[in-house]
Amino acid sequence: MARASRPDRDSRITSKSALKFVILLGVVSLFADMTYEGARSVTGPYLAILGASGAAVGIIAGLGELIGYGLRLVSGYISDRTGRYWTITILGYFVNLVAVPFLALAGHWEIAALLMMTERMGKAIRTPARDAMLSHATKEMGRGWGFGLHEAMDQIGAMLGPLIVAAVLYFKGGYHAAFGLLAVPAVLALSVLLTARLLYPHPREFEAGSVKPERKGFPKVFWLYLAAVALIAAGYVDFPLIAFHFKKASIASDSWIPILYSIAMGVDALAALVFGRLFDRIGMPVLIVAVLISAFFAPLVFLGGFYFALLGMVVWGVGMGAQESIMRAVVADMIPLERRGTGYGIFNTGYGVFWFLGSALMGVLYDISIPTLIAFSMMAQLASIILLLMVRKGRGNAQGQELV
């Protein structure tokens, strides 16, 4: 009897350790998001105070995102080639977080811009390696639940960071004091990260039983899935444009705009947990339903008044929660273990490039025709459902497909 119960006991211990590892990285993300999302909530006005033009602010923000996503391809490849996932993750978080408090010392907008792009580069360096390590742990506890839990903790930080900065500014602390205060969560994030490194030096062991001979490519279903995700990213309106519309159309006051964003982040966190659990039980149909729901945020935020805008931000948050949890979970089941970093690098790069291109196009469409913007947003997202249905059909045979 004792021998028969031993495997179950070991399984419970492994699952418990995997959960602890995911929670530790979730805490890291919570403090990290408090740091850089808090800063990003006011970098636009800060650049303006330092003398940057509106065009410069737009270029800096867009270029930072483009560079940040583009570097993930390189970072993911290097992490797989070297096997140093922890080293790359720690380096990325250090660059990502240390750049933020240094914004308090920037005396010129050019220096602030350089620090902003450095922060994005740091995030690019660490994301594929971190997601690869997370994918190993989520094998034990469920892909959807693991990535959903991590995303929920991440978004709690994204809510708290801007609120901290808003409180500092409300009490007349100024931008420099706000950036300086963000050094506290930055130090906490790095401390927890190093603790996780000491406790779990080899996260790949969570998935040790799944090691297969090295393969040189990815299944065709992965590229089909990437095309579907690219359509979703292209059709998803970035919040700065939504906030710009709220201000220009007098839908929400200056004080309500960040509150609406915080509400969306809260919905994001809840949706990540719910959809993550459902994904483990049902699979791909959960992602399809999430896309179908989120496709309708555009008419709500761009055509209605305040209450429609509020509902639209809730729907927008649902889509973000699904994108940041389920979408990453699906990738883990498609990519060979030894190529996981490269796979996440390609996935994040494709997602980021099409998000940038779609955002730029919809920014232009906003000045020309808001109904056209809405039509593009909805059609791009709904078109992705056709590809997701094809992915669902071929996903079960992905491991046996030809690699390209």
N, C-alpha and C positions, 0 to 999 in steps of 0.2 A: 504493500500500500504506500509505503514511504517513497519507493522508487517511482511509482506511478504519479505521485503528486509533485515530484521534483520539477519537471518541465513547466508545469503551470506556475509554480512559485518563481522560477527563473524568469518566466515571461512577464509576471507581474512586476518583478524587480526591474526588468529592462524597460517596461512601459513607464514605470514610475520615474526612472532616471531620465528617460526621454522627455517626459513632461517637465521635469525640473530644468532640463537644458533649454527647452523652448521658452519656459517662463523667464529664465535668466536672460536670454537674448531679447525677450519681450521687454524686460525692465531696462535693458540697455537702449532699446529703441525708444522707450517711453521718455527717458531722460535726454536722449539724443534729439528727439523731435521737439521736446520742450526748448532745447537750445536753438536749433536752426530754424524751426518753424516760427518760434518767437521772434527771431531776427528778421526772417523773411516777411513777416507781417508789417514791418515798418521800413524796409530797405528802400522802397520807392520814395517816400517822403524824406528819408535821410539823405539820399542822393540829391534830391531837389535842394535841400538846405545847403549841401556842399557845393551847389552850383551846376549840377548836371541838367541837361535839357530833357524834355519829354522823350525825344527820339533816342537820346543816349540811354535813358532808363529802359526803354523797350528793347533796344539792341542788347544791352547788358543782360537783361533777364532771359531773352531768347537764346543768346549765344551761350550763356551759362548752362541752360538746360540741354542744348544741343551737344555741347562738349561733354557734359556730364553723362548723357546717355550713350554717346559714341564711345567713350572710354571704357564702358562696361564690356564691350566686345573684347578689347585688349586685356582687361583685367581678368575676365573669365577664362580666357585662353591661358594666361600666365598661371593662374591658380591651378588649372588642371595639369599643366606641363611641369610645374615645380612641386605640386602637392602641398604647398605651404598656405593652406587656407586660413589658418589662424594668423599667420604673419601678415598676410595681405589684408585681412579683415581689421586687425588692430591698427595697421598703418593707415588704412582708409578712414577709420573712425577718428584717429588722431588728427589727420589733416582736416577732415570734415568739421570737427568740433572746435579745434584751437583757433581756426580762422574767425569764428564768431566774436569772441570777446575782443579780439584785436581791432574789430570795427570801431570800438570806442576810441582808438588812437588815430584813426584815419583823419588827416587834416585836409585831404583833397578827395574829390569824387573819384579820380582815377585810381587812387589807392584803395578806396572802398570797393570799387568795381573789381579790382584784382582779387581782393579778399573774398568777395561774393562768388567769383568764379572758382577760386581755390576751394571754397566750401563745397561747391557742386562737384569738383573733381574728386574730393575726398569721398563723397557719397558714391561716386561712380566706381572708385577703386574697391570699396569694401562690399558693395551689394551682391555681385555674383558669388563671391566666395562665401559670404554669410548665408545666402539662400541655399547654396549647395549643402552647407553644414546643417541647416534647418531641414532640408529634404531628407537627410539621413535619419534624424530623430522622428520626423513625422511618419516614417514608414511603420513605426511601432504603434503610434497613438492615433493614426488616421491623418491622411494628407490634409483634408479639408479642415478638420478641427485644429490641427497643429498650426497651419498657416493662418487660419481664422483667428486663433487666440493671439498669435504674434501681431497680426494686423490690428486687433482690438486694442492691445496695449500700446501699440505705436500711435494710434489715433487719440488715445487719452492724452498722450504727450503733446500731440498736435493741437489739442484743445487748450491745454494748460499754458503752453508757451506764450501764445498771443495774449492770453488773459493776464499773465504776469507782466508782460511788457505794457499792456494797457493800464494796469494798476500803477506802474512806475510813472508813466506819462501823466496819469490822472493826478497823482500827488506831486506833480511838477519836478520829477526826478530828472527828466531829459533823456535824450537818446543815448548819450554816453553812459549814463548810469544804468540804463536798461541793458545795453550790450555787456557792460561789466558784470551785472548780476547774473547774466546767462552763463557766466563761467562756472557757477555752482553746479547746475545740472550737467554741464559738460564734464566736470571732474567726476561727478557721481557715475555718469555713463561709462567713462573709461575705467573707473574702479571696478564696477560690476563686470565689465568685459574681461578684465584681467583675472578676476575671480573665476569667471566661467572657463577661461583658458586653463587655469590651474586644476579645476575640478573635472573638466572634460577635455583632456588634451587630444583625444582621438575620436571625434564625433562620428567618423565613418564606421566605427565599430557597431553603431546602432543598426546598420544595414549590412553587417558583415556577411550574413547569409545570402545576400542578393548579388554578391560579386560575380560578374560574368567575364569571359574573355574580352579583351579590348576590341572595340569595333571602331572603324574609322569615320563613320558618319552618323547621321540621324535618320530615323524612319521618315518616310514621305508624309505621314500623317502629322508630324511636327511642323513641317513647312506649311501644310494646309491650315493648321491651327494658328500659326504665326500670321498668315494672311487674314484670318478671321479677326484676330486680336488687333491687327493693324487697322482694319475698318472701324472697329470699336473706338480705338484711340483717335483716329482721324475725326470721328464724328462727335467726340466728347468735348464740350466747350469748357475751357479752362476758367477757373473762378475769377481771375482778374477782369476778364471781359464781362462776366456776369455782374460783378461788382460795379464795373464802369457803367453798365446799363442801368443798374439800380440807382446810381447817383444821377446819371443824365436824365432819366425818365422820372426822377423824384418818387420812386417806388418805396425806397427805404432811406431813412436818415443816416448820417455818418456814423452814429452810435449803434444803429441797428445792423448795419452791413457786416461788421465782424461777428455780431451775435448770430446772424443767419449762417455765417460760415461755421461757427462753433456748433450750431445745431446739426449742420450737415456732417461735421466730423463725428459727432456723437452717434448719428444714424449709421455712419460708415462703420464705427466700431461694433455696434449691435448687429448690423447686417453681416459683417465678417464672421461673427460667431454663429449666427443662425444659418447662413448659407454654407459655412464650413461644415457644420454638423450634418446638414442635409446632403451635402455633396458626398460625404463618406457613405451615406445610406442609399442615395439614389443615383449619384453620378452626374454625367454631363447635362441631363435635362434641367438641373438646378441652375447652371450657368445660362442656359438658353432662356429660362424664365426671368432671370435677373436682367439680362440684356433687353428682353421684351418690355419689362417694367421701366427700366432707366431710359429707354429711347424717348419717353414722353416728357422728360424734364424740360426740353427746350421750349415747347409752346407755353408751358406753365410759367417759366421764368421770364420769357421775352414778350408775352402777349397779355398777361394778366396784371392785376393789381397786387397789393401787398400779400394778401392771403394766398393767392395763387402762387406768388413768388415763394412764400414759405413752404407750400406743398411741393413746389418744384425743387427746392433745395433738399427736402426730405428724399425725393425720388433720386436727385443727383447723388446724395449720400449713399443710397442703396447701391447704385451702380459702382461707386468708388469702392465700397466695401467688398463687392463681388470681384472687382478687378484686382484688388490687392491681396485677396485670399485665394479664391477658387482658381483664378487664372494661373497663379504660381504653383498651386497644387497639381494641376493638370500636367504642367511641364515635367514635374518630378517623375511621373509615371511613364513619360514618353522617352526620356533620355537615359542612355546607359550610365551607370553609376560613375565610371571613370571619366565621363565627359560632362558631368553635371554642371561644373563651373562655366565651361564654354557654352553649354546650352542656355543657361540663364543669361550669360552675356549677350548672346544673339537675340534671345527673347526680349530682354530689356532694351537693347539698342533699337530693334525694330519697333517696339512699342513707343519709345521716346521719339524716334525720328518722325513717325507718322502722327504722333500727338503734336509735335512742333509744326509739321506741315499743315495739319488740319486746323490748328489754332490760328496760324498765320492766314489761311484762306478764310476762315470764319471771321477774323478780324476785318478783313477787306470787305466781306459780304455784309457785315454789320453796317458799314457806311453806305452801302449800295441798296440793300434790301433785307430787312430783318426776316420777312417770310421766306426768302431764299436761303438765308442762314439756317432757319428752322428745318426747312425741307432737306437740306444737305445733311444736317446733323442726324435727323431721323432715318433718312434713307441709308446712310453709311452704317449705322448701328443695326438696322433691321436686315440689311443685306448680309451682315456677318452671321445671322442666324442660319442662313442657307449653308454656309461653310461649316458652322458648328454642327449641324445635322450630319454633314458628310464626315466630319471628324468623329462624331459619335459612332457612326457606322463602321469606320475603319479603325477605331481606337483599339478594339479588342484584338486585332491582328497586327498591331503596330510592331510588336517585337519580332514578328516574322517577316516584316516587309523589307524590301530592298532599301539599303541605306544610301543617302545621297549627300 
